[in-house]
Amino acid sequence: VQLQASGGGLVQAGGCLRLSCAASGSLFSFWDMNWYRQAPGKQRELVATSTRDGDARYADSVKGRFTISRSSAKNTIYLQMNNLKPEDTAVYLCYGRFGVNHNWGQGTKVTVSS
């Protein structure tokens, strides 16, 4: 599965964005999918996970503000980000895993101005 992320941009604090990560290839529904982010000078951080069983998990820093979802029909995962804060500024990357197979998509940059 190849991954292509999109949807980043510049937004004011309190605003919202929706990121998309489109997957090419088969068996997408069997993959656990994740959104990570990496801010300048910081370690990569796991933001949200959508498991193949339908569970969603979030980092404490984004709970209640971000929602991960997936569309098997479109082979796409989404990250709806509401009430964005300047500390959410980062490059967001999608990552998929199925057994020993895993892949990163390229990042999409999110900048939140105060």
C-alpha positions as CSV (number, residue, x, y, z in Angstrom):
1,V,0.0,0.0,0.0
2,Q,1.4,3.4,-1.0
3,L,0.2,6.4,1.0
4,Q,-0.4,10.0,-0.1
5,A,-1.2,12.6,2.5
6,S,-2.9,16.0,1.7
7,G,-4.9,18.7,3.3
8,G,-2.4,20.7,5.3
9,G,-2.2,24.4,5.3
10,L,-2.2,27.6,7.3
11,V,-5.0,28.2,9.7
12,Q,-5.6,30.5,12.7
13,A,-5.9,29.2,16.2
14,G,-9.4,27.9,16.8
15,G,-9.8,26.9,13.2
16,C,-10.0,23.5,11.7
17,L,-8.5,21.4,8.9
18,R,-9.1,17.9,7.5
19,L,-6.2,15.8,6.5
20,S,-6.5,12.9,4.1
21,C,-4.3,10.0,3.4
22,A,-5.1,8.0,0.3
23,A,-3.9,4.5,0.0
24,S,-3.2,2.7,-3.3
25,G,-3.1,-1.1,-3.5
26,S,-5.3,-3.8,-2.1
27,L,-6.2,-5.0,1.4
28,F,-6.4,-1.5,2.8
29,S,-9.2,-2.6,5.2
30,F,-6.7,-4.9,6.9
31,W,-4.2,-2.2,7.7
32,D,-3.9,-0.4,11.0
33,M,-3.6,3.3,10.1
34,N,-2.0,6.1,12.1
35,W,-1.3,9.8,11.9
36,Y,2.0,11.0,13.3
37,R,3.3,14.5,13.5
38,Q,6.7,16.0,13.8
39,A,7.3,19.6,14.9
40,P,10.7,21.3,14.3
41,G,13.2,20.2,16.8
42,K,10.9,17.6,18.4
43,Q,10.5,13.9,18.2
44,R,7.8,12.3,16.0
45,E,4.6,11.9,17.9
46,L,1.8,9.5,17.4
47,V,-1.4,11.5,17.2
48,A,-4.2,9.0,16.3
49,T,-4.7,5.4,15.3
50,S,-7.5,3.7,13.4
51,T,-7.3,-0.1,13.8
52,R,-8.6,-2.5,11.3
53,D,-11.1,-3.6,13.9
54,G,-12.6,-0.1,14.0
55,D,-11.0,1.2,17.2
56,A,-9.8,4.8,17.4
57,R,-7.1,6.0,19.8
58,Y,-5.7,9.4,20.4
59,A,-2.8,11.2,22.1
60,D,-3.9,13.0,25.2
61,S,-2.9,16.3,23.6
62,V,-5.5,16.0,20.9
63,K,-8.4,14.1,22.6
64,G,-11.7,15.8,22.1
65,R,-10.3,18.0,19.2
66,F,-9.2,15.5,16.6
67,T,-11.1,12.7,15.0
68,I,-9.6,9.9,12.9
69,S,-11.8,8.1,10.4
70,R,-11.5,5.8,7.4
71,S,-13.3,5.0,4.3
72,S,-12.7,1.6,2.9
73,A,-14.7,2.5,-0.2
74,K,-12.2,5.3,-0.9
75,N,-9.1,3.6,0.6
76,T,-8.6,6.8,2.6
77,I,-8.1,7.8,6.2
78,Y,-8.9,11.2,7.5
79,L,-7.9,13.4,10.4
80,Q,-10.4,16.0,11.3
81,M,-8.7,18.6,13.4
82,N,-10.8,21.1,15.3
83,N,-10.0,23.9,17.7
84,L,-6.4,24.0,16.4
85,K,-3.7,25.4,18.6
86,P,-0.3,26.8,17.7
87,E,1.3,23.8,19.3
88,D,-0.4,21.6,16.7
89,T,1.9,23.1,14.1
90,A,3.9,20.3,12.6
91,V,4.3,18.1,9.6
92,Y,1.7,15.4,9.7
93,L,2.4,11.9,8.3
94,C,0.3,8.9,7.8
95,Y,1.6,5.4,8.5
96,G,0.1,2.1,7.8
97,R,0.9,-1.4,9.1
98,F,-0.3,-4.9,8.3
99,G,1.7,-7.7,9.8
100,V,5.3,-7.2,8.7
101,N,4.3,-4.8,6.0
102,H,4.4,-1.1,6.8
103,N,4.7,2.2,5.0
104,W,4.9,5.9,5.5
105,G,3.3,8.5,3.4
106,Q,4.9,11.8,2.7
107,G,4.1,14.6,5.1
108,T,1.6,17.4,4.9
109,K,2.4,20.6,6.7
110,V,0.0,22.2,9.2
111,T,0.7,25.7,10.5
112,V,-1.5,27.2,13.2
113,S,-1.0,30.9,13.8
114,S,-1.9,32.6,17.1
